[in-house]
Every structure is written in C-alpha cells, then in structure tokens.
Amino acid sequence: MNNINPHHETYFNLYRFFHQHIGKETYRVYNYKDAKKYVVDFKFIDRGSPVPLKATLAVTPFADPIELFVKGNTSRFSVINDSIKIRGNVADIRVSDSIYKKNISGFTFPVTGYSPATVQQVLLQYWNNKKQPASINTLPFGALQIKNTGVDQLMINGKPITFKRYTISGLIWGNELVWTDTAGKLVCILTIDAEGDKTEMMREQYEPLLPELIKRAAGYGMEAFAKAAPSNNTPAGTIAIKGGNIIDVESGHAIPNGVLMIINGKIVSINRSAAAPIPKGAQVINAAGKTIMPGLWDMHAHFEQTEWGPAYLAAGVTTVRDCGNELGFIDAIQQAIDSGKGIGPKILMAGIIDGKGPMALGIIQADTKEEAIKAVDVYKAKGFAQIKIYSSTKPAIVKAICDEAHKQGLTVTGHIPNGMTLMAGVDSGMNMVNHVQYVYSTMKKNKDRSVNFDDSVSIAAIKFIKDHNTVIDPTVGVYELAYRNVKDDINKLEPAFNTLPLPLQTQFRTYGEDSATVARIAPMLKSMKMIVKKLYEAGVPIVAGTDMGFPGFSVDRELELYVEAGLTPAQALKTGTITPATVMGLDKRTGSVTVGKNADIVIVDGNPLINISSVRYVKVVIKGGKVYDPGALHKMVGFRK
C-alpha cells in the first residue's frame, strides 16, 4: 500500500492542575488509496513522572475503523497495551496478555480511553458520518453516547469565534466536554486521566481560551444536574424527622425515638418524645428504626468533575475541603452550589502553592517572598479558606507563605516540602498537615519499616504535634488502595464496588501492587493506622480525608480504618463531623445535630455508634433545607443499585 499524501504534523497541548502545560500529543496523517492512518505520539510529565503513549489508528476514507494499536501509559500508575483489528463483522482483540475474537454489529468504534485526543477526533467524524447515532459500541468493550449540546461564542485576538460543544459519556466516568470548530476539527477536550485527575487536551492555536472553557464547563455540568434533580429536593419551609435515634457526636450518645424540627434549613428543635407536635403543612420524614446523624465531611477532596457533587451527597457527605484545583473551575463549582444552581456539598477551598522545579504542580508557584505574598493574596481575594503548601515549595519560602496567610486570616495546610521535616514545617507556621506519611517519617523505624512507638524519637514526635495543636489529615485509605494486592477481591475493600460506573470499575480494578510489594509494605501500612490511634489518644485533632478514591464511599472507608486502628465508632464519627467543623472555624454553624445549626443531616440504616459501617447505608440526605434521595443522586452520575 503506497502512501500518496502524508500530512504535516499536528498537535494538541496537554494540561493538568490549574492550566499547567504538562506535555504534548502530536499526530501525522497518512492517506492511502483506501485508508487513512493516524500515527500518534502522546506524552506528558506528571510531578516528575513521564506518562508516554503511542497509538496508530487506521480508518477508511469515511472514518469506518480498520485497526487501532495503543501502547504505553494512561497515568503514572496505569499501563495499556491493546490492539484491535476489524475484519468485516469480527474484531481480533488483544488487551494486555488476553487475546480473543469478538463479533460486532451496529455502530462500533475502537477507543480505549480518554487518550489520545486524535482517536476521539476521528470518533466524532465517524459519529457525524453515521448521522449521529444515539449510541456507539466501543472496542474492546463498552459503549458511549455523544450529544450535541450547543455552541459557544468566544473572542480570540480581538475576533469572535464559534465553537460547537458536545458531551461524550461512557468513555470516562461522567461526561467529557468536547469542542470543535465549525468545520468539525477538534479544538478542546476536558476529561480525566486513569488516576481520576483533571486533564485538558487543547489545540495550540486556541490555548488562550482554555481558562474560559474550563469555567464554562463547570457551569454546564452543574446546570445539567440541577435540571435533572428529582422534584423532592426543592426547599421545604418546615421538615419534621420523627422516630429515629438522633446522634450527638460531641457526647457520643444518641437520643432515641425523637423528633427533629427543621425550618428554612436550620435545626430549630430536638424533642425527646416521639409524640411531640408537628406543625401543619410540614414535610414529615419517618426515620423509625434508623439513625439521624450530621452530614459527613471529606477533609481531603479534589473536586475534579461536576459528577463528584451528586456522588458526595449520595454518600452522605455534605461538606468537603478541596485541597487543590483549577481556580476557575472550583470557583465556578462553589458558586453554582451555593447559589442553588448546582448539586453538591458545601465546598471549602484550599489554594495550592508550589515552588518552581521539575516536580512542580500547578501554575501558582512561589520562589520568593514577593511571589509568596502575591499567591496568597490571589486566593484570599477569591474567597479561599486555606492555603495548601505543596512538595516543591522551597523551605525558606514556607514561612513567608504562612506569615501572609495568617495576616490575611487564613490557615495553612499541605504537604511537608522536600528538604523539610514536619517539625520544620510546623515551626514555619503550618497549622495542618495532609497525609500520615509525614508523621510516619518523623518516627523511629524497625527493620521491617514498622514504627517503634516506644522509642523516644516516636514519643517526642507525637508530643511535638500535640503541643503545637497541629491538625492531621491522615488519608490512610489512599495508602490502603495504592498498596492493595491486585489479586485480592476489591469488593472486600469497597463493598459498593459493583455499583460504580463501569469506567470507574475499570480504573480501580488494576490499581494496586503485586504480592511481593504488598508483603513488604504491610508493616508500614499497619503502623500508619496505629499512628492515627496514637495521635488521637494524645489529643491531636484528626480529620477524615480521602484524597479522592471511590467517590463519596472512601469517606466511609476512612472511618472504618480508624476503627480498625482502635478508635471507637463514636471517636471515628467525630473525625468526620464535628472535628473538621471545629478546625475550620465552623462548629457554631455545622458539624453536629444541634439546635441553631445548619440542617446538614444524614439518615442511615443501623447505628454507627455500634457499627461504623452503618454510615454506608444512607437513606436520606438533607443539605441547605433540601431533601435528597441518594439513589436518585447516584443514578444521575451513572452509579447502579
């Protein structure tokens, strides 16, 4: 087959975390008499780790697929080696070491994930050539849906430009947003990678428009959920919850068979008698045999997609601290939720600042005192609650960031930067620390990597953290997931795994390590759990956070891990309710079921004071005076019963 017209090289720029340019996708097109071949080279650098991928896609002149080869990485922790050859109604498929044939029918196209963008560009051509079918089967498995959702009018270099806007669902969890020019050429894809991290693929000539497209994407996603929401989430003036056990998380006790009254989103009374009068016209919720508890907090969220909003609420999470995001995106998400134009938890934003260097994250970076002050002031002006320091921040700059944050009335959380100890970070002004690994690193280790808690070094480390009232966000579940044995049944780690959307199941099923690595790491993981207990017993504020994981459900798992470590269920509940509210200065408004506070409330089957896993069985969620059905919320974002 002779090549008759090789095209010039074309490319998309790749972005991650706050518009940071992280790499490039290049492709060449080769035209043959009866086929067109796209040869793709895709690569980005994520916090110092290369993520390369090469692909070849061959189609007919009408974009009907012939073959696809994809090999490389789709994130720092996931690899792909797939080939698909289509001959008539049969596809020869290889997925890693698995080789098989598959009969195909109807509209079918090979696409193995979010990358490369070139494959999605040809997919759109195929969809249009086939007169925009409602669904397309995908190889090696699955199906996707493409919808034309409108046009966007923008300005570039002082001139108006029109983009067509589409959503693609079924390729990742939730919807990708895709824009093309009026001729159908791909302009931008807003998606997530195999780690669940936000990723943007943008044709270079339109790069200045990326921040605006990200902002609009947040609004479109939130608007779609608000329109799709079931009618029972409209605000009710008066709500009465009767017959349930009402948990007082501050005392660790429950009021049996009481009546809780809510008016305009506030708790106005808690009556110990089930016979208490209920005002005429009130919405009555029967909680007999169930437990009424405060909504949960996730103190280490990364709200990477609009889909996280309904997923969080469905799991009973009514408040999150977002620990780093694209400023325009998270700002738009927060505004949409707070104004009632979107669905999701209350969001407290922690603005990330990193230093310059090959491992840097994001574009808000500070290597001088002046840059540190400017960065903090940007976040303060946008209404952020905290500053988050990241790993490449220079030790000498940490104090400048903390000083300016404290001057502006903000607290500081984050990673302990490279070259610093936890003690040095706290002495420089950090109020809180993300991830138990930084506590672990201060302690005396045994040969098997376990911690010697009786050693004076370990004892001194815990005393230092306590004496400085440093808040610790352990994220133990992150380490459990990262170092799980991939041969183990993942349902044991997450009982709701089979209800996850299929793209999430695919993403998590291979997440973990081999048996030898797991055995080597096991003593360290056991010590990390034990650190939580030791810190709690010493009086250190512990707040439950997930660093993503299974959307919403990982908060439940974090609490279960704290109980496995030795906390009582009542103590674990505090880490996900009143303690986060207290350390964020919001305990007068939320964090417990108390008269005068916001009605951020979850009704669950069972009693979490006896079995912490009862927090998984959410039946009703109330936030901001609105009543939500968790099943309906999960259905909105692709979860199954």
C-alpha positions as CSV (number, residue, x, y, z in Angstrom):
1,M,0.0,0.0,0.0
2,N,1.7,3.2,-1.1
3,N,1.4,6.4,0.7
4,I,0.0,9.1,-1.6
5,N,-0.3,12.1,0.7
6,P,1.4,12.5,4.1
7,H,0.1,15.4,6.0
8,H,2.2,17.7,8.2
9,E,2.5,17.2,11.9
10,T,-0.4,18.5,14.1
11,Y,-0.5,18.6,17.8
12,F,-2.6,19.2,21.0
13,N,-1.1,20.7,24.1
14,L,-1.8,18.7,27.3
15,Y,-2.7,20.4,30.6
16,R,-3.3,19.4,34.2
17,F,-3.9,21.0,37.5
18,F,-4.5,24.7,37.2
19,H,-3.8,25.1,33.5
20,Q,-0.3,23.7,33.9
21,H,1.2,22.8,30.5
22,I,2.5,19.2,31.1
23,G,3.0,17.8,27.6
24,K,2.0,17.3,24.0
25,E,0.2,15.0,21.7
26,T,1.4,15.0,18.1
27,Y,-0.1,13.2,15.2
28,R,0.6,12.7,11.5
29,V,-2.0,11.6,8.9
30,Y,-1.1,9.3,6.0
31,N,-3.6,9.0,3.2
32,Y,-3.7,5.8,1.1
33,K,-5.9,4.8,-1.7
34,D,-8.4,3.0,0.5
35,A,-7.4,4.1,4.1
36,K,-6.2,6.9,6.3
37,K,-3.7,6.2,9.0
38,Y,-3.1,8.4,12.1
39,V,0.2,7.9,13.9
40,V,0.2,9.4,17.4
41,D,2.8,10.3,20.0
42,F,1.3,11.3,23.3
43,K,3.4,12.2,26.4
44,F,3.1,14.3,29.5
45,I,5.1,14.7,32.7
46,D,3.1,14.4,35.9
47,R,5.1,15.6,39.0
48,G,8.3,14.3,37.5
49,S,6.9,11.0,36.2
50,P,6.7,10.6,32.4
51,V,3.4,9.3,31.0
52,P,4.1,8.3,27.4
53,L,1.8,6.6,24.9
54,K,1.9,5.7,21.2
55,A,-1.0,4.8,19.0
56,T,-1.9,4.0,15.4
57,L,-5.4,4.3,14.1
58,A,-6.4,3.3,10.6
59,V,-9.8,4.1,9.1
60,T,-11.5,4.1,5.7
61,P,-11.9,7.5,3.9
62,F,-15.3,7.6,5.5
63,A,-13.9,7.1,9.1
64,D,-15.0,3.5,9.4
65,P,-12.5,1.8,11.7
66,I,-10.0,-0.7,10.5
67,E,-7.5,-1.1,13.3
68,L,-6.2,0.6,16.5
69,F,-2.9,-0.1,18.3
70,V,-2.3,1.7,21.7
71,K,0.7,1.1,24.0
72,G,2.1,3.0,26.9
73,N,0.8,4.7,30.0
74,T,-2.5,6.4,30.7
75,S,-1.4,7.8,34.1
76,R,1.6,7.5,36.4
77,F,0.2,4.2,37.7
78,S,-1.6,2.6,34.8
79,V,-0.4,1.0,31.6
80,I,-2.1,-0.1,28.4
81,N,-1.2,-2.5,25.6
82,D,-4.2,-3.0,23.4
83,S,-4.7,-3.9,19.7
84,I,-8.0,-4.1,17.8
85,K,-8.3,-5.3,14.2
86,I,-11.7,-5.3,12.5
87,R,-12.4,-7.6,9.6
88,G,-16.0,-7.5,8.5
89,N,-18.2,-8.3,11.5
90,V,-15.3,-9.8,13.6
91,A,-12.8,-8.0,15.7
92,D,-9.5,-9.5,16.7
93,I,-8.7,-8.1,20.2
94,R,-5.7,-8.1,22.4
95,V,-5.9,-6.5,25.8
96,S,-2.5,-6.9,27.6
97,D,-2.0,-10.7,27.6
98,S,-5.6,-11.6,26.8
99,I,-6.3,-12.4,23.1
100,Y,-9.8,-13.1,21.7
101,K,-12.3,-12.5,18.9
102,K,-15.5,-10.6,19.2
103,N,-18.5,-10.4,16.9
104,I,-19.6,-6.9,16.3
105,S,-22.8,-5.3,15.0
106,G,-24.3,-1.9,14.7
107,F,-22.3,1.2,15.2
108,T,-18.9,0.3,16.5
109,F,-15.6,2.1,17.1
110,P,-12.3,1.2,18.8
111,V,-11.4,3.6,21.6
112,T,-9.5,2.6,24.7
113,G,-9.9,5.6,27.0
114,Y,-9.5,9.3,27.2
115,S,-6.2,9.4,25.3
116,P,-5.1,10.0,22.7
117,A,-7.2,13.0,21.6
118,T,-6.7,12.1,18.0
119,V,-8.8,8.9,18.4
120,Q,-11.7,11.0,19.8
121,Q,-11.3,13.4,16.9
122,V,-11.9,10.6,14.4
123,L,-14.6,9.2,16.6
124,L,-16.5,12.4,16.2
125,Q,-16.1,12.2,12.4
126,Y,-17.4,8.7,12.5
127,W,-20.4,9.7,14.6
128,N,-21.3,12.6,12.2
129,N,-20.8,10.4,9.1
130,K,-23.2,7.8,10.6
131,K,-25.8,10.6,11.1
132,Q,-25.1,11.0,14.8
133,P,-26.4,7.7,16.3
134,A,-27.7,7.7,19.9
135,S,-25.1,5.1,21.0
136,I,-21.8,3.6,19.7
137,N,-20.4,0.3,20.8
138,T,-16.8,0.6,21.8
139,L,-14.0,-1.9,21.5
140,P,-12.5,-3.7,23.3
141,F,-15.7,-3.3,25.4
142,G,-18.4,-0.8,26.5
143,A,-20.5,1.8,24.7
144,L,-20.6,5.6,24.6
145,Q,-23.1,8.3,23.8
146,I,-22.3,11.6,22.0
147,K,-24.6,14.6,22.3
148,N,-24.6,18.0,20.6
149,T,-25.1,20.4,23.5
150,G,-24.9,23.8,21.7
151,V,-22.4,26.4,20.7
152,D,-20.1,28.8,22.5
153,Q,-19.2,32.3,21.2
154,L,-15.8,33.4,22.3
155,M,-13.2,36.0,21.5
156,I,-9.6,35.4,20.5
157,N,-7.1,38.1,19.5
158,G,-10.0,40.5,19.4
159,K,-12.0,38.5,16.9
160,P,-15.2,36.5,17.6
161,I,-15.1,32.7,17.1
162,T,-17.7,30.0,17.3
163,F,-17.2,26.5,18.7
164,K,-19.6,23.6,18.6
165,R,-19.9,21.9,22.0
166,Y,-20.5,18.2,22.7
167,T,-20.6,15.8,25.6
168,I,-19.2,12.2,25.4
169,S,-20.4,9.9,28.1
170,G,-19.3,6.3,28.7
171,L,-15.7,6.8,27.9
172,I,-14.7,8.1,31.4
173,W,-16.8,8.4,34.5
174,G,-19.3,11.1,33.7
175,N,-19.2,13.4,30.7
176,E,-16.3,14.7,28.7
177,L,-16.8,18.1,27.3
178,V,-15.6,18.5,23.8
179,W,-15.4,21.5,21.4
180,T,-14.8,21.6,17.7
181,D,-14.6,24.4,15.2
182,T,-17.4,24.9,12.8
183,A,-15.6,22.6,10.3
184,G,-15.6,19.8,12.8
185,K,-11.9,19.9,13.7
186,L,-11.2,19.1,17.4
187,V,-10.4,22.1,19.5
188,C,-10.5,21.0,23.1
189,I,-11.3,18.0,25.3
190,L,-11.9,18.4,29.1
191,T,-11.5,14.9,30.6
192,I,-9.9,12.9,33.4
193,D,-7.0,10.5,33.2
194,A,-6.8,7.0,34.6
195,E,-6.0,8.4,38.1
196,G,-9.1,10.5,38.0
197,D,-7.2,13.7,37.7
198,K,-8.5,16.5,35.5
199,T,-6.7,16.7,32.1
200,E,-7.2,19.0,29.2
201,M,-6.2,18.5,25.6
202,M,-6.2,21.7,23.6
203,R,-5.2,22.6,20.0
204,E,-2.3,25.0,20.4
205,Q,-3.7,28.0,18.5
206,Y,-6.7,28.3,20.9
207,E,-4.6,27.9,24.1
208,P,-5.7,31.4,25.5
209,L,-9.3,30.2,25.6
210,L,-8.7,27.3,27.9
211,P,-9.4,29.1,31.3
212,E,-12.7,30.3,29.9
213,L,-13.7,26.8,28.6
214,I,-12.9,25.3,32.0
215,K,-15.0,27.8,33.7
216,R,-17.9,27.3,31.3
217,A,-17.6,23.5,31.7
218,A,-18.2,23.8,35.4
219,G,-21.3,25.8,34.9
220,Y,-22.7,23.5,32.2
221,G,-22.2,20.4,34.4
222,M,-23.8,21.9,37.5
223,E,-26.7,23.3,35.4
224,A,-27.3,19.8,33.9
225,F,-27.5,18.2,37.4
226,A,-29.8,20.9,38.7
227,K,-32.2,20.4,35.8
228,A,-32.1,16.6,36.2
229,A,-32.6,16.6,40.0
230,P,-35.8,15.0,41.3
231,S,-38.5,17.3,42.5
232,N,-38.2,16.4,46.2
233,N,-35.1,18.4,46.6
234,T,-36.9,21.7,46.4
235,P,-36.6,23.7,49.7
236,A,-39.2,22.9,52.3
237,G,-40.0,25.6,54.8
238,T,-40.6,23.1,57.6
239,I,-39.3,19.5,57.9
240,A,-40.0,17.1,60.7
241,I,-37.9,14.0,61.1
242,K,-39.6,11.6,63.6
243,G,-38.9,8.2,65.2
244,G,-35.1,7.9,64.7
245,N,-32.2,7.8,67.0
246,I,-30.5,11.2,67.0
247,I,-26.7,11.1,67.4
248,D,-25.0,13.7,69.5
249,V,-21.5,13.3,68.0
250,E,-20.0,15.6,70.7
251,S,-21.0,13.4,73.6
252,G,-21.0,10.1,71.6
253,H,-24.6,9.3,72.7
254,A,-28.0,9.2,71.0
255,I,-31.5,10.4,71.7
256,P,-33.8,7.5,71.0
257,N,-37.1,7.9,69.1
258,G,-37.0,11.7,69.0
259,V,-38.4,14.4,66.7
260,L,-36.1,16.8,64.9
261,M,-37.6,20.0,63.5
262,I,-36.0,22.0,60.6
263,I,-37.2,25.4,59.4
264,N,-35.6,27.1,56.4
265,G,-32.5,24.9,56.6
266,K,-31.9,25.4,60.3
267,I,-32.4,22.9,63.2
268,V,-35.0,24.6,65.5
269,S,-35.8,21.9,68.0
270,I,-34.9,18.4,69.1
271,N,-37.7,16.8,71.1
272,R,-37.1,13.6,73.1
273,S,-40.7,12.5,72.7
274,A,-42.0,10.9,69.5
275,A,-45.4,12.4,70.4
276,A,-44.1,15.9,70.1
277,P,-46.5,18.1,68.0
278,I,-45.6,18.6,64.3
279,P,-46.7,21.8,62.6
280,K,-49.4,21.6,60.0
281,G,-48.0,21.5,56.4
282,A,-44.6,20.3,57.5
283,Q,-42.8,17.7,55.3
284,V,-42.6,14.6,57.6
285,I,-39.8,12.1,57.2
286,N,-40.3,8.8,59.1
287,A,-37.0,7.7,60.5
288,A,-38.3,4.8,62.7
289,G,-35.6,2.2,63.2
290,K,-32.9,4.5,61.6
291,T,-30.2,6.9,62.8
292,I,-30.1,10.6,62.3
293,M,-26.6,12.0,62.2
294,P,-24.7,15.0,61.0
295,G,-23.6,15.0,57.4
296,L,-20.0,13.7,56.8
297,W,-17.0,15.8,55.9
298,D,-14.2,14.9,53.4
299,M,-11.3,17.0,54.5
300,H,-9.1,16.0,51.5
301,A,-11.2,16.3,48.4
302,H,-10.2,17.0,44.9
303,F,-13.4,18.0,43.1
304,E,-12.1,17.0,39.7
305,Q,-15.5,16.7,37.9
306,T,-19.0,18.1,38.4
307,E,-20.1,14.4,38.9
308,W,-18.5,14.5,42.3
309,G,-21.2,16.8,43.6
310,P,-24.2,14.3,43.4
311,A,-21.8,11.4,44.3
312,Y,-20.7,13.1,47.5
313,L,-24.3,13.9,48.6
314,A,-25.5,10.4,47.8
315,A,-22.9,9.0,50.2
316,G,-23.9,11.4,53.0
317,V,-21.0,13.8,52.5
318,T,-22.4,17.4,52.9
319,T,-19.1,19.3,53.3
320,V,-15.7,19.0,51.7
321,R,-12.4,20.7,51.8
322,D,-11.0,20.9,48.3
323,C,-7.2,20.6,48.7
324,G,-6.1,21.9,45.3
325,N,-7.9,22.5,42.0
326,E,-8.1,24.7,38.9
327,L,-9.0,28.1,40.3
328,G,-11.6,29.0,37.7
329,F,-13.2,25.5,37.8
330,I,-13.6,25.1,41.6
331,D,-14.6,28.7,42.0
332,A,-17.4,28.2,39.5
333,I,-18.5,24.9,41.1
334,Q,-18.7,26.5,44.5
335,Q,-20.7,29.4,43.3
336,A,-23.1,27.2,41.4
337,I,-23.7,25.0,44.5
338,D,-24.0,27.9,46.9
339,S,-26.5,29.8,44.6
340,G,-28.7,26.7,44.2
341,K,-27.8,26.3,40.5
342,G,-25.8,23.1,41.2
343,I,-25.9,20.0,43.3
344,G,-23.2,19.1,45.7
345,P,-21.7,19.5,49.2
346,K,-20.6,22.7,50.8
347,I,-17.0,23.4,49.4
348,L,-14.2,25.0,51.4
349,M,-11.3,25.8,49.1
350,A,-7.6,25.3,49.9
351,G,-5.5,27.1,47.4
352,I,-2.3,25.3,46.4
353,I,1.1,27.0,46.2
354,D,4.1,25.1,44.9
355,G,7.7,26.0,44.2
356,K,9.3,26.0,40.8
357,G,11.1,22.9,39.5
358,P,10.6,19.6,37.6
359,M,8.2,18.2,40.2
360,A,6.1,21.4,40.5
361,L,2.3,21.2,40.5
362,G,0.2,23.9,39.0
363,I,1.0,27.4,37.8
364,I,0.7,29.3,41.1
365,Q,4.3,29.0,42.2
366,A,6.4,31.0,44.6
367,D,10.2,31.0,45.0
368,T,10.5,34.5,46.6
369,K,8.8,36.3,49.5
370,E,7.2,38.6,47.0
371,E,5.8,35.7,44.9
372,A,4.5,34.1,48.1
373,I,2.6,37.2,49.2
374,K,1.1,37.6,45.8
375,A,0.0,34.0,45.6
376,V,-1.7,34.1,49.0
377,D,-3.4,37.3,48.2
378,V,-4.8,35.9,44.9
379,Y,-6.5,33.1,46.9
380,K,-7.7,35.4,49.6
381,A,-9.4,37.6,47.1
382,K,-11.2,34.6,45.6
383,G,-12.7,33.6,48.9
384,F,-10.5,30.6,49.7
385,A,-10.5,29.3,53.3
386,Q,-6.9,28.0,53.4
387,I,-3.6,27.8,51.7
388,K,-2.1,24.4,50.8
389,I,1.7,24.1,50.5
390,Y,2.9,21.5,48.1
391,S,6.0,19.4,47.8
392,S,8.4,21.6,45.7
393,T,8.0,24.7,47.8
394,K,11.4,25.9,49.0
395,P,11.8,25.5,52.8
396,A,12.9,29.2,53.0
397,I,9.6,30.3,51.4
398,V,7.2,28.3,53.7
399,K,7.4,30.8,56.5
400,A,6.7,33.7,54.1
401,I,3.6,31.9,52.8
402,C,2.4,31.1,56.4
403,D,3.0,34.6,57.6
404,E,1.0,36.2,54.8
405,A,-1.8,33.6,55.1
406,H,-2.1,34.3,58.9
407,K,-2.0,38.0,58.2
408,Q,-5.0,37.5,55.8
409,G,-6.9,35.4,58.3
410,L,-6.2,32.1,56.5
411,T,-4.8,28.8,58.0
412,V,-2.2,26.7,56.2
413,T,-2.3,23.0,55.4
414,G,-0.4,20.9,53.0
415,H,2.5,18.5,52.2
416,I,5.8,18.8,54.1
417,P,8.0,20.1,51.3
418,N,11.1,18.2,50.1
419,G,14.0,19.0,52.3
420,M,11.9,19.8,55.3
421,T,10.7,17.8,58.3
422,L,7.2,18.0,59.8
423,M,8.7,19.9,62.7
424,A,10.3,22.5,60.5
425,G,7.0,23.0,58.6
426,V,5.0,23.5,61.7
427,D,7.7,25.8,63.2
428,S,7.4,27.8,60.0
429,G,3.7,28.3,60.6
430,M,1.8,25.3,59.1
431,N,-1.4,24.7,61.0
432,M,-2.3,21.4,59.5
433,V,-0.6,18.5,57.6
434,N,-2.0,16.3,54.9
435,H,-1.1,12.6,54.8
436,V,0.0,10.4,57.6
437,Q,3.3,9.6,55.7
438,Y,4.7,12.9,57.1
439,V,4.1,11.8,60.6
440,Y,5.4,8.3,59.9
441,S,8.7,9.9,58.5
442,T,9.4,11.5,61.9
443,M,9.3,8.3,63.9
444,K,11.8,5.5,64.8
445,K,11.5,2.6,62.4
446,N,12.2,-1.1,62.8
447,K,13.9,-3.1,60.1
448,D,10.6,-4.2,58.6
449,R,9.5,-0.5,58.2
450,S,7.1,-0.7,61.1
451,V,7.2,2.0,63.8
452,N,8.7,1.5,67.2
453,F,6.2,3.5,69.2
454,D,8.1,3.0,72.4
455,D,11.2,4.7,71.2
456,S,11.9,8.2,72.5
457,V,12.0,9.6,68.9
458,S,8.5,8.4,68.2
459,I,7.2,9.6,71.5
460,A,8.8,13.1,71.0
461,A,7.2,13.4,67.5
462,I,3.7,12.8,68.8
463,K,4.3,15.2,71.7
464,F,5.5,17.9,69.3
465,I,2.4,17.5,67.1
466,K,0.2,17.7,70.2
467,D,2.0,20.6,71.8
468,H,1.6,22.6,68.6
469,N,-2.1,21.7,68.1
470,T,-1.3,20.5,64.6
471,V,-4.3,19.1,62.7
472,I,-3.5,15.8,60.9
473,D,-5.5,14.6,57.8
474,P,-4.2,11.0,57.6
475,T,-5.8,9.8,54.3
476,V,-5.0,6.2,55.4
477,G,-7.4,4.9,52.7
478,V,-5.1,6.2,49.9
479,Y,-2.3,4.0,51.1
480,E,-4.5,1.0,51.5
481,L,-5.8,1.4,47.9
482,A,-2.4,2.1,46.4
483,Y,-0.8,-0.9,48.1
484,R,-3.6,-3.4,47.9
485,N,-2.8,-6.7,46.3
486,V,-4.3,-6.5,42.8
487,K,-5.1,-10.3,43.0
488,D,-7.4,-9.7,46.0
489,D,-11.1,-9.1,45.7
490,I,-11.6,-5.4,45.6
491,N,-15.1,-5.8,46.9
492,K,-13.6,-6.6,50.3
493,L,-12.1,-3.1,50.3
494,E,-15.1,-1.4,48.9
495,P,-18.4,-3.3,49.3
496,A,-20.2,-0.9,46.9
497,F,-17.7,-1.5,44.1
498,N,-20.1,-3.3,41.8
499,T,-22.4,-0.3,41.9
500,L,-19.7,2.0,40.5
501,P,-20.0,3.2,36.9
502,L,-18.1,0.8,34.6
503,P,-15.3,3.3,33.8
504,L,-14.6,3.6,37.5
505,Q,-14.5,-0.1,38.0
506,T,-12.0,-0.4,35.1
507,Q,-9.9,2.3,36.6
508,F,-9.7,0.8,40.1
509,R,-9.7,-2.9,39.4
510,T,-6.0,-2.9,38.4
511,Y,-5.0,-0.2,41.0
512,G,-2.5,-1.7,43.4
513,E,0.7,-3.8,43.6
514,D,2.0,-7.3,43.3
515,S,2.0,-9.7,46.2
516,A,5.7,-9.3,47.0
517,T,5.4,-5.5,47.2
518,V,2.3,-5.7,49.3
519,A,4.0,-8.1,51.8
520,R,7.0,-5.7,52.0
521,I,4.8,-2.7,52.6
522,A,2.3,-4.3,55.1
523,P,4.2,-3.4,58.3
524,M,4.4,0.2,57.2
525,L,0.6,0.3,56.5
526,K,-0.2,-1.3,59.8
527,S,1.9,1.4,61.6
528,M,0.2,4.2,59.6
529,K,-3.1,3.0,61.0
530,M,-1.6,2.8,64.5
531,I,-0.3,6.3,64.2
532,V,-3.9,7.5,63.9
533,K,-4.8,5.9,67.2
534,K,-1.6,7.2,69.0
535,L,-2.3,10.7,67.8
536,Y,-5.9,10.6,68.8
537,E,-5.1,9.3,72.2
538,A,-2.6,12.1,72.6
539,G,-5.3,14.7,71.9
540,V,-4.2,15.6,68.3
541,P,-7.1,16.8,66.1
542,I,-7.7,14.1,63.4
543,V,-9.9,14.9,60.4
544,A,-11.1,12.3,57.9
545,G,-10.0,12.9,54.3
546,T,-9.8,10.7,51.3
547,D,-7.6,12.3,48.6
548,M,-10.3,11.1,46.1
549,G,-10.6,7.3,46.0
550,F,-14.1,5.9,45.4
551,P,-16.3,8.9,45.0
552,G,-18.0,9.5,48.3
553,F,-17.6,6.0,49.6
554,S,-14.0,6.4,50.5
555,V,-15.0,8.7,53.4
556,D,-16.8,5.7,54.9
557,R,-13.7,3.5,54.4
558,E,-11.5,6.1,56.1
559,L,-13.7,6.0,59.2
560,E,-13.7,2.2,59.1
561,L,-9.9,2.2,59.0
562,Y,-9.8,4.5,62.1
563,V,-12.0,1.9,64.0
564,E,-9.7,-0.9,62.8
565,A,-6.8,1.2,64.2
566,G,-8.5,1.2,67.6
567,L,-10.8,4.2,67.8
568,T,-14.3,3.7,68.9
569,P,-17.1,4.3,66.4
570,A,-18.0,7.4,68.3
571,Q,-14.5,8.7,68.1
572,A,-14.2,7.9,64.4
573,L,-17.5,9.8,63.7
574,K,-16.0,12.9,65.3
575,T,-13.2,12.9,62.8
576,G,-15.7,13.1,60.0
577,T,-18.1,15.6,61.6
578,I,-17.6,18.0,64.5
579,T,-13.7,17.9,64.5
580,P,-13.4,19.2,60.9
581,A,-16.1,21.8,61.6
582,T,-14.1,22.9,64.6
583,V,-10.7,23.2,63.0
584,M,-12.2,25.1,60.1
585,G,-13.9,27.5,62.5
586,L,-17.4,26.4,61.5
587,D,-18.5,24.4,64.6
588,K,-21.0,27.1,65.6
589,R,-22.9,26.6,62.3
590,T,-22.5,22.9,61.4
591,G,-20.8,19.6,62.3
592,S,-23.4,18.2,64.7
593,V,-27.1,17.8,65.1
594,T,-27.6,20.8,67.4
595,V,-30.4,23.4,67.7
596,G,-29.4,26.5,65.9
597,K,-27.0,24.8,63.4
598,N,-27.5,24.2,59.7
599,A,-29.5,21.2,58.9
600,D,-26.7,19.2,57.3
601,I,-28.2,15.8,58.1
602,V,-28.0,12.2,57.0
603,I,-30.4,9.4,57.9
604,V,-28.9,5.9,57.8
605,D,-29.9,2.3,58.5
606,G,-28.3,0.9,61.5
607,N,-26.4,2.6,64.3
608,P,-22.9,4.0,63.5
609,L,-22.2,4.2,67.3
610,I,-22.3,0.4,67.4
611,N,-21.1,-0.4,63.8
612,I,-19.3,2.3,62.0
613,S,-20.1,0.7,58.7
614,S,-23.7,1.8,59.1
615,V,-22.6,5.2,57.7
616,R,-22.7,3.4,54.3
617,Y,-26.4,2.8,54.3
618,V,-27.6,6.3,53.5
619,K,-31.4,6.6,53.1
620,V,-32.0,10.4,53.2
621,V,-29.7,13.4,52.9
622,I,-30.6,16.9,53.9
623,K,-28.4,19.9,52.9
624,G,-29.4,23.5,52.9
625,G,-33.0,22.7,53.6
626,K,-33.3,20.4,50.6
627,V,-34.1,16.7,50.9
628,Y,-32.2,14.3,48.6
629,D,-32.8,10.7,47.7
630,P,-29.3,9.1,47.5
631,G,-30.5,6.5,44.9
632,A,-31.7,9.2,42.6
633,L,-28.4,11.2,43.0
634,H,-26.3,8.1,42.3
635,K,-28.4,7.3,39.2
636,M,-27.7,10.9,37.9
637,V,-23.9,10.2,37.8
638,G,-24.0,6.6,36.5
639,F,-24.0,4.5,39.7
640,R,-26.0,1.4,39.7
641,K,-28.1,-0.2,42.5
